[in-house]
Amino acid sequence: MATELELKLKEGDEAPAFTANANGGGKISLADFKGKNVILYFYPRDDTPGCTKEACAFRDHFAEFKQKGAVVLGVSVDPVKAHDKFVGKYKLPFTLLADEDKKIVQAYGVWGEKSFLGKKYMGIHRVTFLIGPDGRIKKIWPKVKPEEHAEEVLTAL
């Protein structure tokens, strides 16, 4: 089981600003979405079982998120090239951000110690933040079940 993560951000806090390279080229900033609800979901790695289930669930509900005026952004430390492959393979309609320098994962406090089969290592904890139109964090999901998570987020919008 993963080590318990102590989140430093709380609901009501201002969401840390960021700019990152996105799949398909170009850069995306949180400021680009002022006035909209932003679903910022952090996941460990492209094309791994849990991450694929989570991404595909967001894909399958994407029309509903769009209908509610929400933006979905996935973040991992994978390079843009890996994101492009992942997006192409699963036809993901939303943007994935490449946080290779780990600035976003550290600003949001989702980078930390994890353990798998008794081995400890550093990695991304699967956490989702709902950022409101005012740039404040409306809701945080610190424990995410990949298959059901997109529906939980939809319900919160």
Contacts in CASP RR format, 6 or more apart in sequence:
PFRMAT RR
TARGET T0000
AUTHOR 0000-0000-0000
METHOD contacts of the structure
MODEL  1
MATELELKLKEGDEAPAFTANANGGGKISLADFKGKNVILYFYPRDDTPG
CTKEACAFRDHFAEFKQKGAVVLGVSVDPVKAHDKFVGKYKLPFTLLADE
DKKIVQAYGVWGEKSFLGKKYMGIHRVTFLIGPDGRIKKIWPKVKPEEHA
EEVLTAL
1 115 0 8 1.000
2 114 0 8 1.000
2 115 0 8 1.000
2 116 0 8 1.000
2 125 0 8 1.000
3 112 0 8 1.000
3 113 0 8 1.000
3 114 0 8 1.000
3 115 0 8 1.000
3 120 0 8 1.000
5 109 0 8 1.000
5 110 0 8 1.000
5 112 0 8 1.000
5 125 0 8 1.000
5 127 0 8 1.000
5 142 0 8 1.000
7 109 0 8 1.000
7 110 0 8 1.000
7 127 0 8 1.000
7 140 0 8 1.000
7 142 0 8 1.000
8 109 0 8 1.000
9 15 0 8 1.000
9 16 0 8 1.000
9 108 0 8 1.000
9 109 0 8 1.000
9 129 0 8 1.000
9 137 0 8 1.000
9 140 0 8 1.000
10 137 0 8 1.000
10 140 0 8 1.000
11 137 0 8 1.000
11 138 0 8 1.000
11 139 0 8 1.000
11 140 0 8 1.000
12 136 0 8 1.000
12 137 0 8 1.000
12 138 0 8 1.000
13 136 0 8 1.000
13 137 0 8 1.000
14 135 0 8 1.000
14 136 0 8 1.000
14 137 0 8 1.000
15 30 0 8 1.000
15 38 0 8 1.000
15 40 0 8 1.000
15 129 0 8 1.000
15 131 0 8 1.000
15 132 0 8 1.000
15 135 0 8 1.000
15 136 0 8 1.000
15 137 0 8 1.000
16 30 0 8 1.000
16 104 0 8 1.000
16 107 0 8 1.000
16 108 0 8 1.000
17 29 0 8 1.000
17 30 0 8 1.000
17 31 0 8 1.000
18 29 0 8 1.000
18 30 0 8 1.000
18 97 0 8 1.000
18 103 0 8 1.000
18 104 0 8 1.000
18 107 0 8 1.000
19 27 0 8 1.000
19 28 0 8 1.000
19 29 0 8 1.000
19 30 0 8 1.000
20 27 0 8 1.000
20 28 0 8 1.000
20 75 0 8 1.000
20 97 0 8 1.000
20 98 0 8 1.000
20 99 0 8 1.000
20 103 0 8 1.000
20 104 0 8 1.000
21 27 0 8 1.000
21 80 0 8 1.000
21 97 0 8 1.000
21 98 0 8 1.000
21 100 0 8 1.000
22 28 0 8 1.000
22 80 0 8 1.000
22 83 0 8 1.000
22 95 0 8 1.000
22 96 0 8 1.000
22 97 0 8 1.000
22 98 0 8 1.000
23 80 0 8 1.000
23 83 0 8 1.000
23 84 0 8 1.000
23 86 0 8 1.000
23 87 0 8 1.000
23 95 0 8 1.000
23 96 0 8 1.000
23 98 0 8 1.000
24 80 0 8 1.000
24 83 0 8 1.000
24 84 0 8 1.000
24 87 0 8 1.000
25 80 0 8 1.000
28 73 0 8 1.000
28 95 0 8 1.000
28 97 0 8 1.000
30 38 0 8 1.000
30 40 0 8 1.000
30 131 0 8 1.000
30 135 0 8 1.000
33 71 0 8 1.000
33 131 0 8 1.000
34 133 0 8 1.000
34 135 0 8 1.000
35 132 0 8 1.000
35 133 0 8 1.000
35 134 0 8 1.000
35 135 0 8 1.000
36 69 0 8 1.000
36 70 0 8 1.000
36 71 0 8 1.000
36 132 0 8 1.000
36 133 0 8 1.000
37 68 0 8 1.000
37 69 0 8 1.000
37 70 0 8 1.000
37 71 0 8 1.000
37 130 0 8 1.000
37 131 0 8 1.000
37 132 0 8 1.000
37 133 0 8 1.000
37 138 0 8 1.000
37 157 0 8 1.000
38 70 0 8 1.000
38 71 0 8 1.000
38 73 0 8 1.000
38 130 0 8 1.000
38 131 0 8 1.000
38 132 0 8 1.000
38 135 0 8 1.000
39 58 0 8 1.000
39 65 0 8 1.000
39 70 0 8 1.000
39 71 0 8 1.000
39 72 0 8 1.000
39 73 0 8 1.000
39 128 0 8 1.000
39 129 0 8 1.000
39 130 0 8 1.000
39 131 0 8 1.000
39 153 0 8 1.000
40 73 0 8 1.000
40 74 0 8 1.000
40 75 0 8 1.000
40 108 0 8 1.000
40 128 0 8 1.000
40 129 0 8 1.000
40 130 0 8 1.000
40 131 0 8 1.000
41 54 0 8 1.000
41 58 0 8 1.000
41 72 0 8 1.000
41 73 0 8 1.000
41 74 0 8 1.000
41 75 0 8 1.000
41 126 0 8 1.000
41 127 0 8 1.000
41 128 0 8 1.000
41 129 0 8 1.000
41 144 0 8 1.000
41 149 0 8 1.000
42 74 0 8 1.000
42 75 0 8 1.000
42 76 0 8 1.000
42 105 0 8 1.000
42 108 0 8 1.000
42 110 0 8 1.000
42 124 0 8 1.000
42 125 0 8 1.000
42 126 0 8 1.000
42 127 0 8 1.000
42 128 0 8 1.000
43 50 0 8 1.000
43 51 0 8 1.000
43 54 0 8 1.000
43 55 0 8 1.000
43 74 0 8 1.000
43 75 0 8 1.000
43 76 0 8 1.000
43 124 0 8 1.000
43 126 0 8 1.000
44 51 0 8 1.000
44 76 0 8 1.000
44 123 0 8 1.000
44 124 0 8 1.000
44 126 0 8 1.000
45 51 0 8 1.000
45 76 0 8 1.000
45 78 0 8 1.000
45 124 0 8 1.000
46 76 0 8 1.000
46 78 0 8 1.000
46 82 0 8 1.000
46 83 0 8 1.000
46 85 0 8 1.000
46 86 0 8 1.000
46 96 0 8 1.000
47 82 0 8 1.000
47 85 0 8 1.000
47 86 0 8 1.000
47 89 0 8 1.000
50 146 0 8 1.000
51 76 0 8 1.000
51 146 0 8 1.000
52 90 0 8 1.000
53 146 0 8 1.000
53 147 0 8 1.000
54 126 0 8 1.000
54 144 0 8 1.000
54 146 0 8 1.000
54 147 0 8 1.000
54 149 0 8 1.000
54 150 0 8 1.000
55 74 0 8 1.000
55 86 0 8 1.000
55 90 0 8 1.000
55 92 0 8 1.000
56 90 0 8 1.000
56 92 0 8 1.000
57 146 0 8 1.000
57 147 0 8 1.000
57 148 0 8 1.000
57 149 0 8 1.000
57 150 0 8 1.000
57 151 0 8 1.000
58 65 0 8 1.000
58 72 0 8 1.000
58 92 0 8 1.000
58 94 0 8 1.000
58 150 0 8 1.000
59 90 0 8 1.000
59 91 0 8 1.000
59 92 0 8 1.000
59 93 0 8 1.000
59 94 0 8 1.000
60 150 0 8 1.000
61 150 0 8 1.000
61 151 0 8 1.000
61 154 0 8 1.000
62 72 0 8 1.000
62 93 0 8 1.000
62 94 0 8 1.000
64 154 0 8 1.000
65 71 0 8 1.000
65 72 0 8 1.000
65 153 0 8 1.000
65 154 0 8 1.000
65 157 0 8 1.000
68 154 0 8 1.000
68 157 0 8 1.000
70 157 0 8 1.000
71 94 0 8 1.000
72 94 0 8 1.000
72 95 0 8 1.000
73 94 0 8 1.000
73 95 0 8 1.000
73 96 0 8 1.000
73 97 0 8 1.000
74 94 0 8 1.000
74 95 0 8 1.000
74 96 0 8 1.000
74 97 0 8 1.000
75 96 0 8 1.000
75 97 0 8 1.000
75 99 0 8 1.000
75 104 0 8 1.000
75 105 0 8 1.000
76 83 0 8 1.000
76 96 0 8 1.000
76 97 0 8 1.000
76 98 0 8 1.000
76 99 0 8 1.000
76 124 0 8 1.000
77 98 0 8 1.000
77 99 0 8 1.000
77 100 0 8 1.000
77 102 0 8 1.000
77 105 0 8 1.000
77 123 0 8 1.000
77 124 0 8 1.000
78 86 0 8 1.000
78 96 0 8 1.000
78 98 0 8 1.000
78 100 0 8 1.000
79 98 0 8 1.000
79 100 0 8 1.000
80 98 0 8 1.000
82 98 0 8 1.000
83 96 0 8 1.000
83 97 0 8 1.000
83 98 0 8 1.000
86 92 0 8 1.000
86 96 0 8 1.000
87 96 0 8 1.000
97 104 0 8 1.000
99 105 0 8 1.000
102 111 0 8 1.000
105 111 0 8 1.000
105 124 0 8 1.000
108 127 0 8 1.000
108 129 0 8 1.000
110 124 0 8 1.000
110 125 0 8 1.000
110 127 0 8 1.000
111 122 0 8 1.000
111 123 0 8 1.000
111 124 0 8 1.000
111 125 0 8 1.000
112 122 0 8 1.000
112 123 0 8 1.000
112 124 0 8 1.000
112 125 0 8 1.000
113 120 0 8 1.000
113 121 0 8 1.000
113 122 0 8 1.000
113 123 0 8 1.000
114 120 0 8 1.000
114 121 0 8 1.000
114 122 0 8 1.000
114 123 0 8 1.000
114 125 0 8 1.000
115 121 0 8 1.000
125 142 0 8 1.000
126 143 0 8 1.000
126 144 0 8 1.000
126 146 0 8 1.000
127 140 0 8 1.000
127 141 0 8 1.000
127 142 0 8 1.000
127 144 0 8 1.000
128 140 0 8 1.000
128 141 0 8 1.000
128 144 0 8 1.000
128 149 0 8 1.000
128 153 0 8 1.000
129 137 0 8 1.000
129 139 0 8 1.000
129 140 0 8 1.000
129 141 0 8 1.000
130 137 0 8 1.000
130 138 0 8 1.000
130 139 0 8 1.000
130 140 0 8 1.000
130 153 0 8 1.000
130 156 0 8 1.000
130 157 0 8 1.000
131 137 0 8 1.000
131 138 0 8 1.000
132 138 0 8 1.000
138 156 0 8 1.000
139 156 0 8 1.000
141 149 0 8 1.000
141 152 0 8 1.000
141 153 0 8 1.000
END
